[in-house]
């Protein structure tokens, strides 16, 4: 997550981290906002519920649980380099495809809001 936060921050964006710990001591230095929950992995539900969509890279257990919750709640889930495929997730073959898919989805959302 540090790499994603670094990329967002260096591109001029905001990086928000929903942390499993009770304090922000372990937050990566690229976060604009650190939200310590003290909830451990249960914070995955907060991430899945509060996201417009989910972008999953890899397939650790936490990532799989976030994807599953997002799909259960009707969220669009975009994935790459997954170890376990969940039906309904949109899997990209390369990073460029993943970025294109997510950008297209976001543009579609903006058009609906107008």
C-alpha positions in Angstrom: 0.0 0.0 0.0 3.0 2.3 0.5 3.7 2.2 -3.2 0.1 3.1 -4.1 0.1 5.9 -1.6 3.4 7.2 -2.9 2.1 7.2 -6.5 -1.1 9.0 -5.5 0.8 11.6 -3.5 3.5 12.2 -6.1 0.8 12.6 -8.8 -0.8 15.4 -6.7 -3.6 13.3 -5.3 -4.7 12.4 -1.7 -3.8 9.1 -0.2 -6.1 7.9 2.6 -5.1 4.9 4.7 -7.7 3.0 6.8 -5.3 1.3 9.2 -5.9 -1.9 11.3 -4.0 -0.5 14.3 -5.2 1.7 17.1 -2.8 4.5 16.2 -1.1 5.9 13.2 2.5 5.0 14.2 2.8 2.4 11.5 1.2 4.5 8.8 3.4 4.9 5.7 4.9 8.3 5.1 3.0 8.9 1.9 -0.5 9.0 3.4 -2.3 12.4 3.4 -4.7 11.1 6.0 -4.3 8.1 8.3 -7.4 6.7 9.9 -6.5 4.2 12.7 -9.4 1.9 13.4 -8.1 -0.6 16.0 -10.2 -3.1 14.2 -7.6 -5.3 12.6 -8.8 -7.1 9.5 -12.4 -6.1 10.2 -11.4 -2.7 8.7 -11.7 -4.5 5.3 -15.4 -4.1 5.6 -15.0 -0.3 6.0 -12.8 -0.2 2.9 -15.2 -2.2 0.8 -18.3 -0.4 2.0 -17.0 3.1 1.6 -15.3 2.7 -1.8 -16.8 3.7 -5.1 -15.1 0.7 -6.6 -12.2 -1.6 -5.5 -8.9 -2.1 -7.3 -7.2 -5.3 -6.1 -3.6 -6.1 -6.8 -2.5 -9.6 -5.9 -4.4 -12.0 -3.7 -3.6 -12.1 -0.1 -6.4 -13.0 2.3 -7.2 -9.4 3.2 -7.4 -8.5 -0.5 -9.7 -11.5 -1.2 -12.0 -10.5 1.7 -12.2 -6.9 0.5 -13.0 -8.1 -3.0 -15.6 -10.6 -1.8 -17.3 -7.9 0.4 -17.3 -5.4 -2.4 -18.9 -7.9 -4.8 -21.5 -8.8 -2.2 -22.4 -5.2 -1.9 -22.6 -4.6 -5.6 -19.4 -2.7 -6.0 -17.3 -2.9 -9.2 -14.1 -4.8 -8.5 -11.1 -4.5 -10.8 -8.2 -7.0 -10.3 -4.8 -7.8 -11.5 -2.2 -10.5 -10.6 -4.9 -12.3 -8.6 -4.3 -15.7 -7.0 -8.0 -16.5 -6.5 -10.6 -15.3 -8.9 -14.0 -14.3 -7.6 -16.9 -14.3 -10.0 -17.8 -10.8 -11.0 -14.4 -9.3 -10.6 -13.0 -7.7 -13.8 -9.5 -9.0 -14.3 -6.9 -7.1 -16.3 -4.1 -8.8 -18.1 -1.7 -5.9 -17.7 -1.4 -2.7 -15.8 -2.3 -0.5 -18.8 -5.6 -2.4 -19.2 -6.3 -2.1 -15.5 -5.8 1.6 -15.6 -7.9 2.0 -18.7 -10.7 -0.1 -17.2 -10.8 1.9 -14.0 -10.6 5.3 -15.8 -13.4 4.3 -18.1 -15.5 3.2 -15.2 -14.8 6.5 -13.3 -15.6 8.6 -16.3 -18.9 6.7 -16.7 -19.7 7.5 -13.0 -18.9 11.2 -13.5 -21.2 11.3 -16.5 -24.0 9.8 -14.5 -23.6 12.4 -11.8 -23.9 15.3 -14.3 
